[in-house]
Amino acid sequence: TPDGPIAGCTGDAVLLTANLSGGTGPFDYQWYRDGIPLTDTQHITGTQTDTLTFSPLFLEDAATYHATHTTAASTAPQGSVGVTPYDCSFFPGSVTCPMSYV
């Protein structure tokens, strides 16, 4: 996950990737939204992998996300990141739409 909040335009695909620190694989992953475990939906996938995918991103996806990775010996939390979706239809063809992707 990145070190700070990320922003994206609604309708675009946004990826969050867990950065491992410690342990020896294989790893089991779990992504959380505001502390609640996620399950895959039509537009959010990878909830039990190292990469969480929003495709497409919706305004309702605004939240704080984090992942944990588990080995046979332990569970290690990853850092959290805020996701801020923007309706970029208000910025057609403009580079001023606040966007960043991981």
C-alpha positions in Angstrom: 0.0 0.0 0.0 1.2 3.5 -0.6 2.4 5.9 2.2 -0.5 8.3 1.8 -4.0 8.7 0.5 -4.7 8.0 -3.2 -7.3 9.5 -5.4 -8.9 8.2 -8.6 -11.6 9.0 -11.0 -14.9 7.2 -10.8 -15.1 4.7 -13.7 -11.4 4.0 -13.7 -9.6 0.9 -12.4 -7.5 1.5 -9.3 -5.1 -1.1 -7.7 -3.8 -1.3 -4.2 -0.8 -3.6 -3.6 0.3 -5.0 -0.2 4.0 -4.6 0.4 5.3 -7.6 2.4 7.6 -7.2 5.4 8.8 -10.3 7.1 7.9 -14.0 7.0 8.4 -16.7 4.5 5.6 -17.7 2.0 3.3 -19.0 1.0 1.1 -16.1 2.3 -2.6 -15.8 2.8 -3.9 -12.3 2.4 -7.0 -10.4 3.6 -8.0 -6.9 2.7 -10.1 -4.7 5.0 -12.3 -1.6 4.5 -12.5 0.6 7.6 -11.5 -2.4 9.7 -14.1 -4.8 8.2 -12.9 -7.8 6.1 -13.7 -7.5 2.4 -15.1 -10.2 0.1 -14.9 -10.0 -3.7 -17.8 -8.2 -5.4 -18.6 -7.4 -9.0 -16.3 -4.3 -8.9 -13.9 -5.1 -6.1 -11.7 -8.2 -6.5 -8.5 -9.6 -5.1 -9.7 -9.4 -1.5 -7.6 -12.4 -0.5 -4.6 -11.6 -2.7 -1.8 -9.1 -2.5 -3.5 -6.8 -5.0 -7.0 -5.3 -4.4 -8.6 -4.1 -7.6 -11.5 -1.5 -8.0 -12.9 -1.9 -11.5 -14.5 0.5 -11.8 -14.0 2.8 -8.9 -17.2 4.3 -7.4 -17.8 7.3 -5.1 -19.0 4.8 -2.5 -15.5 3.2 -2.4 -14.2 6.2 -0.3 -12.7 4.6 2.8 -9.5 3.5 4.5 -8.1 0.1 3.3 -5.4 -2.2 4.7 -4.2 -5.8 4.2 -2.9 -8.5 6.4 -0.7 -11.4 5.3 -0.6 -14.6 7.2 1.8 -17.5 7.3 1.6 -20.7 9.2 3.4 -19.0 12.1 2.0 -15.4 12.3 -0.2 -12.7 10.9 1.3 -9.3 10.0 -0.7 -6.2 9.3 0.2 -3.8 6.5 -0.1 0.0 6.5 -3.4 1.5 5.7 -4.3 3.9 2.8 -7.2 6.2 2.3 -9.0 6.0 -1.1 -10.7 9.1 -2.4 -12.8 8.8 -5.6 -13.6 11.9 -7.7 -16.3 12.4 -10.3 -13.9 13.5 -13.0 -16.7 14.2 -15.4 -16.6 17.6 -13.9 -13.0 17.9 -15.4 -13.4 16.6 -19.0 -10.1 16.6 -20.8 -8.4 18.4 -17.9 -5.2 17.5 -16.2 -6.5 19.2 -13.0 -8.5 16.2 -11.9 -6.8 15.0 -8.8 -5.7 11.4 -9.6 -2.9 9.0 -8.6 -2.7 5.3 -9.0 -0.6 2.6 -7.5 
